[in-house]
Amino acid sequence: MYRKFVVAFSLAAVSLSLSACNTVRGFGQDITSVADAVDEET
């Protein structure tokens, strides 16, 4: 459980740093998708 969260968080951090979030709206969508992915894992 904890390992899955750490992996999901790490992947999210990498994807956010590599993706081009040109707007605040785009950043919000990325955060939402990360939250949804974490919810699916739990």
C-alpha positions as CSV (number, residue, x, y, z in Angstrom):
1,M,0.0,0.0,0.0
2,Y,2.6,2.5,1.1
3,R,5.0,1.5,-1.8
4,K,2.2,2.0,-4.3
5,F,1.6,5.5,-3.0
6,V,5.3,6.3,-3.2
7,V,5.6,5.0,-6.7
8,A,2.5,6.9,-7.8
9,F,3.7,10.1,-6.2
10,S,7.1,9.7,-7.8
11,L,5.7,9.1,-11.2
12,A,3.4,12.1,-10.8
13,A,6.3,14.3,-9.8
14,V,8.3,13.2,-12.8
15,S,5.4,13.6,-15.2
16,L,4.6,17.1,-13.8
17,S,8.2,18.2,-14.2
18,L,8.4,16.9,-17.7
19,S,5.1,18.0,-19.0
20,A,4.5,21.5,-20.3
21,C,2.0,23.1,-18.1
22,N,1.6,26.4,-19.9
23,T,-1.5,27.6,-17.9
24,V,-2.8,27.4,-14.4
25,R,-5.8,25.4,-15.8
26,G,-3.5,22.8,-17.3
27,F,-1.6,22.5,-14.0
28,G,-4.9,22.0,-12.2
29,Q,-5.9,19.3,-14.7
30,D,-2.6,17.5,-14.0
31,I,-3.1,17.6,-10.3
32,T,-6.6,16.3,-10.7
33,S,-5.4,13.4,-12.8
34,V,-2.7,12.5,-10.3
35,A,-5.3,12.6,-7.5
36,D,-7.6,10.3,-9.5
37,A,-4.7,7.8,-10.1
38,V,-3.9,7.7,-6.4
39,D,-7.5,7.2,-5.6
40,E,-7.7,4.2,-8.0
41,E,-4.7,2.6,-6.3
42,T,-6.2,2.8,-2.8
